[in-house]
Amino acid sequence: SNALGERYLQLGELLRSKGRYRASIIEYLKARRYWKNRKPHLQNKIARAYFAIKKPKEAIPHLKESLQFYPNYVTTYINLGQAYFAIKRYNKAIQHFEEAAHINPFHPSIHRYLSFIYRKRGETLRAKQAINALRLIRE
């Protein structure tokens, strides 16, 4: 039921707010059983909890699953970019950050990550373009 899913989500939030990320994941996953992939914010909360316990790879399937139903949810692309970035799969990270930028070009973290990845790869021009995009947002 929807109410039960909501209760598990609230419990997950409470645990997460206390820094109990592993326990919060358990509750989020219970909520997911009721809602399947119909709530993109839930999939993203699961991902953030996995990031908090330094398991970014575990976040990826939850985020990808969410994209099937919500292909324009910018947060999912940003979190996917961060997950791939964390496991050093930079091509995949770029792909998701660029997708996020198409949806919302005004999100600063997108350009921050892109500039970092491009600099790391020695793609100076692209890194500069990302930095300029960041400056434009801030002005």
C-alpha positions as CSV (number, residue, x, y, z in Angstrom):
1,S,0.0,0.0,0.0
2,N,1.0,3.6,-0.6
3,A,0.7,4.4,3.1
4,L,3.1,1.6,4.1
5,G,5.6,2.8,1.5
6,E,5.4,6.3,3.0
7,R,6.0,5.0,6.5
8,Y,9.1,3.1,5.4
9,L,10.3,6.2,3.6
10,Q,9.9,8.3,6.7
11,L,11.7,5.8,8.8
12,G,14.5,5.7,6.2
13,E,14.7,9.5,6.4
14,L,14.8,9.5,10.2
15,L,17.7,7.0,10.2
16,R,19.5,8.9,7.5
17,S,19.2,12.1,9.4
18,K,20.9,10.4,12.4
19,G,23.7,9.2,10.1
20,R,22.5,5.6,10.2
21,Y,22.9,5.1,6.4
22,R,22.9,1.3,6.3
23,A,19.7,1.1,8.3
24,S,18.2,3.8,6.2
25,I,18.9,1.8,3.0
26,I,17.0,-1.2,4.5
27,E,13.9,1.0,5.1
28,Y,14.2,2.7,1.7
29,L,14.3,-0.7,0.0
30,K,11.1,-1.7,1.9
31,A,9.4,1.4,0.6
32,R,10.7,0.5,-2.9
33,R,8.9,-2.9,-2.7
34,Y,5.6,-1.0,-2.4
35,W,6.3,1.7,-5.0
36,K,8.5,-0.2,-7.4
37,N,10.2,2.4,-9.6
38,R,7.4,4.9,-9.5
39,K,9.0,7.5,-7.2
40,P,12.3,8.8,-8.6
41,H,13.1,10.7,-5.4
42,L,13.2,7.4,-3.5
43,Q,15.7,5.9,-6.0
44,N,17.8,9.0,-5.5
45,K,17.6,8.7,-1.7
46,I,18.8,5.1,-2.0
47,A,21.7,6.3,-4.1
48,R,22.7,9.1,-1.7
49,A,22.7,6.6,1.2
50,Y,25.0,4.3,-0.8
51,F,27.3,7.2,-1.5
52,A,27.4,8.0,2.2
53,I,28.7,4.5,3.0
54,K,31.2,4.7,0.1
55,K,29.4,2.1,-2.1
56,P,28.7,4.2,-5.2
57,K,28.5,1.2,-7.5
58,E,25.5,-0.2,-5.5
59,A,23.6,3.0,-6.4
60,I,23.8,2.6,-10.1
61,P,21.1,-0.1,-10.7
62,H,18.6,1.9,-8.6
63,L,19.2,5.0,-10.6
64,K,19.1,3.3,-14.0
65,E,15.9,1.6,-13.0
66,S,14.4,5.0,-12.2
67,L,15.4,6.5,-15.6
68,Q,13.2,4.0,-17.4
69,F,10.1,5.7,-15.9
70,Y,11.4,9.2,-15.4
71,P,13.8,10.0,-18.2
72,N,13.8,13.7,-17.5
73,Y,14.5,13.7,-13.8
74,V,17.7,15.7,-13.6
75,T,18.8,14.5,-10.2
76,T,19.0,10.9,-11.4
77,Y,21.5,11.9,-14.1
78,I,23.6,13.9,-11.7
79,N,23.7,11.0,-9.2
80,L,24.6,8.6,-12.0
81,G,27.3,10.9,-13.1
82,Q,28.7,11.1,-9.5
83,A,28.4,7.3,-9.1
84,Y,30.4,6.6,-12.3
85,F,32.8,9.4,-11.4
86,A,33.5,7.7,-8.0
87,I,34.3,4.4,-9.7
88,K,36.5,6.2,-12.3
89,R,34.3,5.4,-15.3
90,Y,34.7,8.9,-16.7
91,N,33.1,8.3,-20.1
92,K,29.9,7.1,-18.4
93,A,30.1,10.0,-16.0
94,I,30.5,12.5,-18.8
95,Q,27.5,11.0,-20.6
96,H,25.2,11.4,-17.6
97,F,26.4,14.9,-16.7
98,E,25.9,16.1,-20.2
99,E,22.4,14.5,-20.2
100,A,21.7,16.4,-16.9
101,A,23.0,19.6,-18.5
102,H,20.5,19.2,-21.4
103,I,17.7,19.0,-18.9
104,N,19.0,21.8,-16.5
105,P,22.0,23.7,-17.7
106,F,21.9,25.8,-14.5
107,H,22.9,23.2,-12.0
108,P,26.5,24.1,-10.9
109,S,27.7,20.6,-9.8
110,I,27.2,19.3,-13.4
111,H,29.8,21.8,-14.7
112,R,32.1,21.4,-11.7
113,Y,32.3,17.6,-12.3
114,L,32.7,18.1,-16.1
115,S,35.5,20.6,-15.7
116,F,37.3,18.2,-13.3
117,I,37.0,15.2,-15.6
118,Y,38.1,17.1,-18.7
119,R,41.1,18.6,-16.9
120,K,42.0,15.1,-15.7
121,R,41.9,13.9,-19.3
122,G,43.9,16.8,-20.5
123,E,41.0,18.2,-22.5
124,T,41.8,21.8,-21.6
125,L,39.4,23.5,-23.9
126,R,36.4,21.5,-22.7
127,A,37.5,22.0,-19.1
128,K,37.5,25.8,-19.8
129,Q,34.0,25.7,-21.3
130,A,32.7,23.9,-18.2
131,I,34.3,26.5,-16.0
132,N,32.8,29.3,-18.1
133,A,29.4,27.7,-17.8
134,L,29.8,27.6,-14.1
135,R,30.8,31.3,-14.0
136,L,27.8,32.3,-16.1
137,I,25.5,30.5,-13.6
138,R,27.0,32.3,-10.7
139,E,26.7,35.8,-12.1
